[in-house]
Amino acid sequence: MRTVNYLKSLSCIAAICLVLGGIVYAATPSAGSAPTAKATFAGGCFWCMEPPYDELEGVISTISGYTGGTKKNPTYEEVSAGTTGHAEAVQITYDPKKISYEKLLEVFWRNIDPLTANAQFCDSGSQYRSAIFYHDEAQKTLAEASKKRLQERFKQPIVTEIVRASEFYPAEDYHQDFYKKNPVRYKFYRYGCGRDRRLQQIWGAN
C-alpha cells in the first residue's frame, strides 16, 4: 500500500513539474522570435527598390506595395493612373540587431533621385514620388537628420518627403520579386528608364 501511495506521489510531482515546465517554456522567448522592425520607402518603381535591400544582411523581407494614399486596397492600375494618392513603395522587415535604420536610409538615398519632385527617372507622377514613411519618432529623427546632412551636398533642394507611415497595401503577386521572376524584362526596363545613368550623375560611380 505504501508503495502504491509513493508511486502516486511521484506521479503527481512529475505532472506538476511538466505543467510548470510548460509555463516557463511558453513564457521564454524562443531563439527565432527576436524582435523585428519595419521601414518603408518610396523610390519610384518598386521593382527597382527591392534588390538593393534584399542583398543586405539583417534584412528579412521586402514587399512591394502602395502607401500614402486615400483609397483602400488599391490596384496597380489605379495607383499607376495617379488617382489614389498612393506611391509605389517597398516595406522592409529587418533585424535591428543586425542592421541599423541608418544603414537602410543610406541605401535608400543612393538608389533614388532626391532632386526631382513627383517623378523618378522615366516615371512621372505623384505615384512615383520619393518619400520616407517613418514608423516612429526615432525613425523620423534619423530620416530628417540624414536629409539635412545630404542637403549640404547639393545646391538644389532635396524634395524627398518625410511623412508618417500609413496603411501599406502589398502589390499584386506578380510584382513581388519581379527582378528574380523576370530578370530580362527587369533589366530592359531599368536600362531603358535610365535609372543607373541618373544615379551615377547624382552620386558618382560609387
VEXVO-904409 format. One record per residue (C-alpha): x, z, y; chain; residue in one letter; residue number from 1. Coordinates in steps of 0.2 Angstrom, whole numbers. Layout:
<nukol><u>X</u><w>Z</w><v>Y</v><chain>A</chain><resn>a</resn><resi>NUM</resi></nukol>
...
END
This chain:
<nukol><u>0</u><w>0</w><v>0</v><chain>A</chain><resn>m</resn><resi>1</resi></nukol>
<nukol><u>14</u><w>5</w><v>12</v><chain>A</chain><resn>r</resn><resi>2</resi></nukol>
<nukol><u>22</u><w>-12</w><v>8</v><chain>A</chain><resn>t</resn><resi>3</resi></nukol>
<nukol><u>6</u><w>-22</w><v>12</v><chain>A</chain><resn>v</resn><resi>4</resi></nukol>
<nukol><u>5</u><w>-12</w><v>29</v><chain>A</chain><resn>n</resn><resi>5</resi></nukol>
<nukol><u>23</u><w>-15</w><v>33</v><chain>A</chain><resn>y</resn><resi>6</resi></nukol>
<nukol><u>21</u><w>-34</w><v>30</v><chain>A</chain><resn>l</resn><resi>7</resi></nukol>
<nukol><u>5</u><w>-34</w><v>40</v><chain>A</chain><resn>k</resn><resi>8</resi></nukol>
<nukol><u>15</u><w>-26</w><v>54</v><chain>A</chain><resn>s</resn><resi>9</resi></nukol>
<nukol><u>29</u><w>-38</w><v>53</v><chain>A</chain><resn>l</resn><resi>10</resi></nukol>
<nukol><u>16</u><w>-52</w><v>54</v><chain>A</chain><resn>s</resn><resi>11</resi></nukol>
<nukol><u>8</u><w>-45</w><v>70</v><chain>A</chain><resn>c</resn><resi>12</resi></nukol>
<nukol><u>25</u><w>-43</w><v>78</v><chain>A</chain><resn>i</resn><resi>13</resi></nukol>
<nukol><u>30</u><w>-61</w><v>73</v><chain>A</chain><resn>a</resn><resi>14</resi></nukol>
<nukol><u>14</u><w>-68</w><v>80</v><chain>A</chain><resn>a</resn><resi>15</resi></nukol>
<nukol><u>16</u><w>-58</w><v>97</v><chain>A</chain><resn>i</resn><resi>16</resi></nukol>
<nukol><u>34</u><w>-65</w><v>98</v><chain>A</chain><resn>c</resn><resi>17</resi></nukol>
<nukol><u>28</u><w>-83</w><v>96</v><chain>A</chain><resn>l</resn><resi>18</resi></nukol>
<nukol><u>15</u><w>-81</w><v>109</v><chain>A</chain><resn>v</resn><resi>19</resi></nukol>
<nukol><u>27</u><w>-73</w><v>121</v><chain>A</chain><resn>l</resn><resi>20</resi></nukol>
<nukol><u>40</u><w>-86</w><v>117</v><chain>A</chain><resn>g</resn><resi>21</resi></nukol>
<nukol><u>27</u><w>-100</w><v>121</v><chain>A</chain><resn>g</resn><resi>22</resi></nukol>
<nukol><u>23</u><w>-92</w><v>138</v><chain>A</chain><resn>i</resn><resi>23</resi></nukol>
<nukol><u>41</u><w>-91</w><v>143</v><chain>A</chain><resn>v</resn><resi>24</resi></nukol>
<nukol><u>44</u><w>-109</w><v>137</v><chain>A</chain><resn>y</resn><resi>25</resi></nukol>
<nukol><u>29</u><w>-115</w><v>147</v><chain>A</chain><resn>a</resn><resi>26</resi></nukol>
<nukol><u>35</u><w>-106</w><v>162</v><chain>A</chain><resn>a</resn><resi>27</resi></nukol>
<nukol><u>53</u><w>-113</w><v>161</v><chain>A</chain><resn>t</resn><resi>28</resi></nukol>
<nukol><u>56</u><w>-130</w><v>169</v><chain>A</chain><resn>p</resn><resi>29</resi></nukol>
<nukol><u>62</u><w>-142</w><v>157</v><chain>A</chain><resn>s</resn><resi>30</resi></nukol>
<nukol><u>78</u><w>-152</w><v>160</v><chain>A</chain><resn>a</resn><resi>31</resi></nukol>
<nukol><u>68</u><w>-168</w><v>163</v><chain>A</chain><resn>g</resn><resi>32</resi></nukol>
<nukol><u>57</u><w>-160</w><v>176</v><chain>A</chain><resn>s</resn><resi>33</resi></nukol>
<nukol><u>69</u><w>-160</w><v>191</v><chain>A</chain><resn>a</resn><resi>34</resi></nukol>
<nukol><u>60</u><w>-162</w><v>207</v><chain>A</chain><resn>p</resn><resi>35</resi></nukol>
<nukol><u>60</u><w>-179</w><v>214</v><chain>A</chain><resn>t</resn><resi>36</resi></nukol>
<nukol><u>56</u><w>-186</w><v>232</v><chain>A</chain><resn>a</resn><resi>37</resi></nukol>
<nukol><u>49</u><w>-202</w><v>239</v><chain>A</chain><resn>k</resn><resi>38</resi></nukol>
<nukol><u>55</u><w>-214</w><v>253</v><chain>A</chain><resn>a</resn><resi>39</resi></nukol>
<nukol><u>45</u><w>-228</w><v>260</v><chain>A</chain><resn>t</resn><resi>40</resi></nukol>
<nukol><u>52</u><w>-243</w><v>269</v><chain>A</chain><resn>f</resn><resi>41</resi></nukol>
<nukol><u>46</u><w>-260</w><v>276</v><chain>A</chain><resn>a</resn><resi>42</resi></nukol>
<nukol><u>59</u><w>-273</w><v>277</v><chain>A</chain><resn>g</resn><resi>43</resi></nukol>
<nukol><u>50</u><w>-290</w><v>276</v><chain>A</chain><resn>g</resn><resi>44</resi></nukol>
<nukol><u>46</u><w>-297</w><v>259</v><chain>A</chain><resn>c</resn><resi>45</resi></nukol>
<nukol><u>46</u><w>-283</w><v>247</v><chain>A</chain><resn>f</resn><resi>46</resi></nukol>
<nukol><u>54</u><w>-294</w><v>233</v><chain>A</chain><resn>w</resn><resi>47</resi></nukol>
<nukol><u>70</u><w>-293</w><v>243</v><chain>A</chain><resn>c</resn><resi>48</resi></nukol>
<nukol><u>69</u><w>-274</w><v>246</v><chain>A</chain><resn>m</resn><resi>49</resi></nukol>
<nukol><u>69</u><w>-269</w><v>228</v><chain>A</chain><resn>e</resn><resi>50</resi></nukol>
<nukol><u>86</u><w>-275</w><v>222</v><chain>A</chain><resn>p</resn><resi>51</resi></nukol>
<nukol><u>97</u><w>-265</w><v>234</v><chain>A</chain><resn>p</resn><resi>52</resi></nukol>
<nukol><u>89</u><w>-249</w><v>229</v><chain>A</chain><resn>y</resn><resi>53</resi></nukol>
<nukol><u>87</u><w>-252</w><v>210</v><chain>A</chain><resn>d</resn><resi>54</resi></nukol>
<nukol><u>106</u><w>-253</w><v>208</v><chain>A</chain><resn>e</resn><resi>55</resi></nukol>
<nukol><u>109</u><w>-236</w><v>216</v><chain>A</chain><resn>l</resn><resi>56</resi></nukol>
<nukol><u>112</u><w>-221</w><v>205</v><chain>A</chain><resn>e</resn><resi>57</resi></nukol>
<nukol><u>99</u><w>-207</w><v>208</v><chain>A</chain><resn>g</resn><resi>58</resi></nukol>
<nukol><u>85</u><w>-220</w><v>212</v><chain>A</chain><resn>v</resn><resi>59</resi></nukol>
<nukol><u>72</u><w>-218</w><v>198</v><chain>A</chain><resn>i</resn><resi>60</resi></nukol>
<nukol><u>60</u><w>-232</w><v>203</v><chain>A</chain><resn>s</resn><resi>61</resi></nukol>
<nukol><u>55</u><w>-244</w><v>216</v><chain>A</chain><resn>t</resn><resi>62</resi></nukol>
<nukol><u>37</u><w>-250</w><v>219</v><chain>A</chain><resn>i</resn><resi>63</resi></nukol>
<nukol><u>32</u><w>-265</w><v>230</v><chain>A</chain><resn>s</resn><resi>64</resi></nukol>
<nukol><u>16</u><w>-262</w><v>239</v><chain>A</chain><resn>g</resn><resi>65</resi></nukol>
<nukol><u>6</u><w>-261</w><v>255</v><chain>A</chain><resn>y</resn><resi>66</resi></nukol>
<nukol><u>5</u><w>-247</w><v>268</v><chain>A</chain><resn>t</resn><resi>67</resi></nukol>
<nukol><u>2</u><w>-243</w><v>286</v><chain>A</chain><resn>g</resn><resi>68</resi></nukol>
<nukol><u>-15</u><w>-252</w><v>287</v><chain>A</chain><resn>g</resn><resi>69</resi></nukol>
<nukol><u>-33</u><w>-248</w><v>288</v><chain>A</chain><resn>t</resn><resi>70</resi></nukol>
<nukol><u>-41</u><w>-257</w><v>273</v><chain>A</chain><resn>k</resn><resi>71</resi></nukol>
<nukol><u>-42</u><w>-248</w><v>256</v><chain>A</chain><resn>k</resn><resi>72</resi></nukol>
<nukol><u>-35</u><w>-256</w><v>241</v><chain>A</chain><resn>n</resn><resi>73</resi></nukol>
<nukol><u>-29</u><w>-272</w><v>250</v><chain>A</chain><resn>p</resn><resi>74</resi></nukol>
<nukol><u>-25</u><w>-288</w><v>240</v><chain>A</chain><resn>t</resn><resi>75</resi></nukol>
<nukol><u>-9</u><w>-298</w><v>243</v><chain>A</chain><resn>y</resn><resi>76</resi></nukol>
<nukol><u>-20</u><w>-312</w><v>250</v><chain>A</chain><resn>e</resn><resi>77</resi></nukol>
<nukol><u>-27</u><w>-300</w><v>263</v><chain>A</chain><resn>e</resn><resi>78</resi></nukol>
<nukol><u>-11</u><w>-292</w><v>268</v><chain>A</chain><resn>v</resn><resi>79</resi></nukol>
<nukol><u>-2</u><w>-309</w><v>270</v><chain>A</chain><resn>s</resn><resi>80</resi></nukol>
<nukol><u>-16</u><w>-315</w><v>281</v><chain>A</chain><resn>a</resn><resi>81</resi></nukol>
<nukol><u>-12</u><w>-301</w><v>293</v><chain>A</chain><resn>g</resn><resi>82</resi></nukol>
<nukol><u>-29</u><w>-295</w><v>294</v><chain>A</chain><resn>t</resn><resi>83</resi></nukol>
<nukol><u>-27</u><w>-277</w><v>286</v><chain>A</chain><resn>t</resn><resi>84</resi></nukol>
<nukol><u>-14</u><w>-269</w><v>297</v><chain>A</chain><resn>g</resn><resi>85</resi></nukol>
<nukol><u>-3</u><w>-266</w><v>282</v><chain>A</chain><resn>h</resn><resi>86</resi></nukol>
<nukol><u>16</u><w>-270</w><v>280</v><chain>A</chain><resn>a</resn><resi>87</resi></nukol>
<nukol><u>24</u><w>-276</w><v>264</v><chain>A</chain><resn>e</resn><resi>88</resi></nukol>
<nukol><u>34</u><w>-261</w><v>259</v><chain>A</chain><resn>a</resn><resi>89</resi></nukol>
<nukol><u>44</u><w>-253</w><v>245</v><chain>A</chain><resn>v</resn><resi>90</resi></nukol>
<nukol><u>41</u><w>-235</w><v>239</v><chain>A</chain><resn>q</resn><resi>91</resi></nukol>
<nukol><u>56</u><w>-227</w><v>231</v><chain>A</chain><resn>i</resn><resi>92</resi></nukol>
<nukol><u>56</u><w>-212</w><v>220</v><chain>A</chain><resn>t</resn><resi>93</resi></nukol>
<nukol><u>73</u><w>-204</w><v>219</v><chain>A</chain><resn>y</resn><resi>94</resi></nukol>
<nukol><u>83</u><w>-188</w><v>214</v><chain>A</chain><resn>d</resn><resi>95</resi></nukol>
<nukol><u>88</u><w>-179</w><v>229</v><chain>A</chain><resn>p</resn><resi>96</resi></nukol>
<nukol><u>102</u><w>-170</w><v>219</v><chain>A</chain><resn>k</resn><resi>97</resi></nukol>
<nukol><u>110</u><w>-187</w><v>215</v><chain>A</chain><resn>k</resn><resi>98</resi></nukol>
<nukol><u>107</u><w>-197</w><v>231</v><chain>A</chain><resn>i</resn><resi>99</resi></nukol>
<nukol><u>103</u><w>-192</w><v>249</v><chain>A</chain><resn>s</resn><resi>100</resi></nukol>
<nukol><u>89</u><w>-199</w><v>260</v><chain>A</chain><resn>y</resn><resi>101</resi></nukol>
<nukol><u>103</u><w>-203</w><v>272</v><chain>A</chain><resn>e</resn><resi>102</resi></nukol>
<nukol><u>110</u><w>-215</w><v>260</v><chain>A</chain><resn>k</resn><resi>103</resi></nukol>
<nukol><u>94</u><w>-223</w><v>257</v><chain>A</chain><resn>l</resn><resi>104</resi></nukol>
<nukol><u>92</u><w>-225</w><v>276</v><chain>A</chain><resn>l</resn><resi>105</resi></nukol>
<nukol><u>110</u><w>-233</w><v>276</v><chain>A</chain><resn>e</resn><resi>106</resi></nukol>
<nukol><u>105</u><w>-246</w><v>263</v><chain>A</chain><resn>v</resn><resi>107</resi></nukol>
<nukol><u>88</u><w>-249</w><v>272</v><chain>A</chain><resn>f</resn><resi>108</resi></nukol>
<nukol><u>96</u><w>-254</w><v>289</v><chain>A</chain><resn>w</resn><resi>109</resi></nukol>
<nukol><u>109</u><w>-265</w><v>280</v><chain>A</chain><resn>r</resn><resi>110</resi></nukol>
<nukol><u>95</u><w>-275</w><v>272</v><chain>A</chain><resn>n</resn><resi>111</resi></nukol>
<nukol><u>84</u><w>-279</w><v>287</v><chain>A</chain><resn>i</resn><resi>112</resi></nukol>
<nukol><u>84</u><w>-287</w><v>304</v><chain>A</chain><resn>d</resn><resi>113</resi></nukol>
<nukol><u>81</u><w>-272</w><v>316</v><chain>A</chain><resn>p</resn><resi>114</resi></nukol>
<nukol><u>81</u><w>-283</w><v>331</v><chain>A</chain><resn>l</resn><resi>115</resi></nukol>
<nukol><u>66</u><w>-294</w><v>328</v><chain>A</chain><resn>t</resn><resi>116</resi></nukol>
<nukol><u>48</u><w>-287</w><v>330</v><chain>A</chain><resn>a</resn><resi>117</resi></nukol>
<nukol><u>34</u><w>-292</w><v>319</v><chain>A</chain><resn>n</resn><resi>118</resi></nukol>
<nukol><u>45</u><w>-303</w><v>308</v><chain>A</chain><resn>a</resn><resi>119</resi></nukol>
<nukol><u>59</u><w>-303</w><v>295</v><chain>A</chain><resn>q</resn><resi>120</resi></nukol>
<nukol><u>69</u><w>-319</w><v>293</v><chain>A</chain><resn>f</resn><resi>121</resi></nukol>
<nukol><u>57</u><w>-333</w><v>289</v><chain>A</chain><resn>c</resn><resi>122</resi></nukol>
<nukol><u>42</u><w>-322</w><v>288</v><chain>A</chain><resn>d</resn><resi>123</resi></nukol>
<nukol><u>32</u><w>-319</w><v>304</v><chain>A</chain><resn>s</resn><resi>124</resi></nukol>
<nukol><u>18</u><w>-307</w><v>307</v><chain>A</chain><resn>g</resn><resi>125</resi></nukol>
<nukol><u>15</u><w>-289</w><v>308</v><chain>A</chain><resn>s</resn><resi>126</resi></nukol>
<nukol><u>14</u><w>-288</w><v>289</v><chain>A</chain><resn>q</resn><resi>127</resi></nukol>
<nukol><u>32</u><w>-291</w><v>289</v><chain>A</chain><resn>y</resn><resi>128</resi></nukol>
<nukol><u>37</u><w>-279</w><v>302</v><chain>A</chain><resn>r</resn><resi>129</resi></nukol>
<nukol><u>52</u><w>-267</w><v>299</v><chain>A</chain><resn>s</resn><resi>130</resi></nukol>
<nukol><u>47</u><w>-249</w><v>298</v><chain>A</chain><resn>a</resn><resi>131</resi></nukol>
<nukol><u>52</u><w>-232</w><v>291</v><chain>A</chain><resn>i</resn><resi>132</resi></nukol>
<nukol><u>37</u><w>-222</w><v>284</v><chain>A</chain><resn>f</resn><resi>133</resi></nukol>
<nukol><u>43</u><w>-204</w><v>284</v><chain>A</chain><resn>y</resn><resi>134</resi></nukol>
<nukol><u>35</u><w>-191</w><v>271</v><chain>A</chain><resn>h</resn><resi>135</resi></nukol>
<nukol><u>40</u><w>-175</w><v>280</v><chain>A</chain><resn>d</resn><resi>136</resi></nukol>
<nukol><u>48</u><w>-169</w><v>296</v><chain>A</chain><resn>e</resn><resi>137</resi></nukol>
<nukol><u>66</u><w>-169</w><v>288</v><chain>A</chain><resn>a</resn><resi>138</resi></nukol>
<nukol><u>64</u><w>-187</w><v>284</v><chain>A</chain><resn>q</resn><resi>139</resi></nukol>
<nukol><u>58</u><w>-191</w><v>302</v><chain>A</chain><resn>k</resn><resi>140</resi></nukol>
<nukol><u>73</u><w>-182</w><v>310</v><chain>A</chain><resn>t</resn><resi>141</resi></nukol>
<nukol><u>85</u><w>-191</w><v>299</v><chain>A</chain><resn>l</resn><resi>142</resi></nukol>
<nukol><u>77</u><w>-208</w><v>302</v><chain>A</chain><resn>a</resn><resi>143</resi></nukol>
<nukol><u>77</u><w>-205</w><v>321</v><chain>A</chain><resn>e</resn><resi>144</resi></nukol>
<nukol><u>95</u><w>-199</w><v>321</v><chain>A</chain><resn>a</resn><resi>145</resi></nukol>
<nukol><u>101</u><w>-214</w><v>311</v><chain>A</chain><resn>s</resn><resi>146</resi></nukol>
<nukol><u>91</u><w>-226</w><v>323</v><chain>A</chain><resn>k</resn><resi>147</resi></nukol>
<nukol><u>99</u><w>-218</w><v>338</v><chain>A</chain><resn>k</resn><resi>148</resi></nukol>
<nukol><u>117</u><w>-220</w><v>331</v><chain>A</chain><resn>r</resn><resi>149</resi></nukol>
<nukol><u>114</u><w>-238</w><v>327</v><chain>A</chain><resn>l</resn><resi>150</resi></nukol>
<nukol><u>107</u><w>-242</w><v>344</v><chain>A</chain><resn>q</resn><resi>151</resi></nukol>
<nukol><u>124</u><w>-239</w><v>351</v><chain>A</chain><resn>e</resn><resi>152</resi></nukol>
<nukol><u>130</u><w>-254</w><v>341</v><chain>A</chain><resn>r</resn><resi>153</resi></nukol>
<nukol><u>118</u><w>-267</w><v>348</v><chain>A</chain><resn>f</resn><resi>154</resi></nukol>
<nukol><u>113</u><w>-272</w><v>366</v><chain>A</chain><resn>k</resn><resi>155</resi></nukol>
<nukol><u>96</u><w>-277</w><v>360</v><chain>A</chain><resn>q</resn><resi>156</resi></nukol>
<nukol><u>84</u><w>-263</w><v>357</v><chain>A</chain><resn>p</resn><resi>157</resi></nukol>
<nukol><u>80</u><w>-259</w><v>339</v><chain>A</chain><resn>i</resn><resi>158</resi></nukol>
<nukol><u>62</u><w>-262</w><v>336</v><chain>A</chain><resn>v</resn><resi>159</resi></nukol>
<nukol><u>60</u><w>-254</w><v>319</v><chain>A</chain><resn>t</resn><resi>160</resi></nukol>
<nukol><u>46</u><w>-242</w><v>319</v><chain>A</chain><resn>e</resn><resi>161</resi></nukol>
<nukol><u>47</u><w>-224</w><v>313</v><chain>A</chain><resn>i</resn><resi>162</resi></nukol>
<nukol><u>30</u><w>-218</w><v>308</v><chain>A</chain><resn>v</resn><resi>163</resi></nukol>
<nukol><u>21</u><w>-205</w><v>296</v><chain>A</chain><resn>r</resn><resi>164</resi></nukol>
<nukol><u>18</u><w>-212</w><v>279</v><chain>A</chain><resn>a</resn><resi>165</resi></nukol>
<nukol><u>0</u><w>-215</w><v>275</v><chain>A</chain><resn>s</resn><resi>166</resi></nukol>
<nukol><u>-8</u><w>-221</w><v>259</v><chain>A</chain><resn>e</resn><resi>167</resi></nukol>
<nukol><u>3</u><w>-233</w><v>249</v><chain>A</chain><resn>f</resn><resi>168</resi></nukol>
<nukol><u>-5</u><w>-246</w><v>238</v><chain>A</chain><resn>y</resn><resi>169</resi></nukol>
<nukol><u>5</u><w>-254</w><v>224</v><chain>A</chain><resn>p</resn><resi>170</resi></nukol>
<nukol><u>5</u><w>-273</w><v>225</v><chain>A</chain><resn>a</resn><resi>171</resi></nukol>
<nukol><u>-1</u><w>-283</w><v>210</v><chain>A</chain><resn>e</resn><resi>172</resi></nukol>
<nukol><u>9</u><w>-283</w><v>194</v><chain>A</chain><resn>d</resn><resi>173</resi></nukol>
<nukol><u>17</u><w>-300</w><v>196</v><chain>A</chain><resn>y</resn><resi>174</resi></nukol>
<nukol><u>26</u><w>-294</w><v>212</v><chain>A</chain><resn>h</resn><resi>175</resi></nukol>
<nukol><u>34</u><w>-279</w><v>204</v><chain>A</chain><resn>q</resn><resi>176</resi></nukol>
<nukol><u>52</u><w>-283</w><v>199</v><chain>A</chain><resn>d</resn><resi>177</resi></nukol>
<nukol><u>50</u><w>-301</w><v>204</v><chain>A</chain><resn>f</resn><resi>178</resi></nukol>
<nukol><u>68</u><w>-304</w><v>206</v><chain>A</chain><resn>y</resn><resi>179</resi></nukol>
<nukol><u>70</u><w>-300</w><v>187</v><chain>A</chain><resn>k</resn><resi>180</resi></nukol>
<nukol><u>55</u><w>-309</w><v>181</v><chain>A</chain><resn>k</resn><resi>181</resi></nukol>
<nukol><u>58</u><w>-325</w><v>191</v><chain>A</chain><resn>n</resn><resi>182</resi></nukol>
<nukol><u>76</u><w>-325</w><v>196</v><chain>A</chain><resn>p</resn><resi>183</resi></nukol>
<nukol><u>77</u><w>-343</w><v>200</v><chain>A</chain><resn>v</resn><resi>184</resi></nukol>
<nukol><u>62</u><w>-343</w><v>211</v><chain>A</chain><resn>r</resn><resi>185</resi></nukol>
<nukol><u>68</u><w>-327</w><v>219</v><chain>A</chain><resn>y</resn><resi>186</resi></nukol>
<nukol><u>85</u><w>-334</w><v>223</v><chain>A</chain><resn>k</resn><resi>187</resi></nukol>
<nukol><u>77</u><w>-350</w><v>230</v><chain>A</chain><resn>f</resn><resi>188</resi></nukol>
<nukol><u>66</u><w>-340</w><v>242</v><chain>A</chain><resn>y</resn><resi>189</resi></nukol>
<nukol><u>79</u><w>-329</w><v>248</v><chain>A</chain><resn>r</resn><resi>190</resi></nukol>
<nukol><u>91</u><w>-343</w><v>251</v><chain>A</chain><resn>y</resn><resi>191</resi></nukol>
<nukol><u>78</u><w>-354</w><v>260</v><chain>A</chain><resn>g</resn><resi>192</resi></nukol>
<nukol><u>72</u><w>-339</w><v>270</v><chain>A</chain><resn>c</resn><resi>193</resi></nukol>
<nukol><u>90</u><w>-337</w><v>277</v><chain>A</chain><resn>g</resn><resi>194</resi></nukol>
<nukol><u>90</u><w>-319</w><v>274</v><chain>A</chain><resn>r</resn><resi>195</resi></nukol>
<nukol><u>108</u><w>-317</w><v>269</v><chain>A</chain><resn>d</resn><resi>196</resi></nukol>
<nukol><u>114</u><w>-328</w><v>283</v><chain>A</chain><resn>r</resn><resi>197</resi></nukol>
<nukol><u>105</u><w>-317</w><v>296</v><chain>A</chain><resn>r</resn><resi>198</resi></nukol>
<nukol><u>111</u><w>-301</w><v>288</v><chain>A</chain><resn>l</resn><resi>199</resi></nukol>
<nukol><u>129</u><w>-307</w><v>289</v><chain>A</chain><resn>q</resn><resi>200</resi></nukol>
<nukol><u>126</u><w>-312</w><v>308</v><chain>A</chain><resn>q</resn><resi>201</resi></nukol>
<nukol><u>119</u><w>-294</w><v>311</v><chain>A</chain><resn>i</resn><resi>202</resi></nukol>
<nukol><u>130</u><w>-283</w><v>300</v><chain>A</chain><resn>w</resn><resi>203</resi></nukol>
<nukol><u>145</u><w>-294</w><v>296</v><chain>A</chain><resn>g</resn><resi>204</resi></nukol>
<nukol><u>152</u><w>-299</w><v>279</v><chain>A</chain><resn>a</resn><resi>205</resi></nukol>
<nukol><u>152</u><w>-281</w><v>273</v><chain>A</chain><resn>n</resn><resi>206</resi></nukol>
END
